[in-house]
């Protein structure tokens, strides 16, 4: 009996909440779209996108440089030259 009352309460709460909640959700969604579509926000998004692109280019260059140095050092230590054949000492 308790489970039936509980399920009925959940059903009624769901129906009432969905009717009242839909309007609030739509209102919040409209406000978000207005905010995210505004010129200042779009400008900041563009600046962040540009900054991230430049940062990733610089980071890629640095990583490539470090990997090249590490590879050269490894070749020195292992006695290998660029064609991966051991050199005689």
Protein Blocks (a to p, Z undefined) as FASTA:
>chain_A
ZZmmmmmmmmmmmmmmmmmmmmmmmmmmmmmmmmmmpmklmmmmmmmmmmmmmmmmmmmm
mmmmmmmmmmmmmmmmnopafkopacdZZ
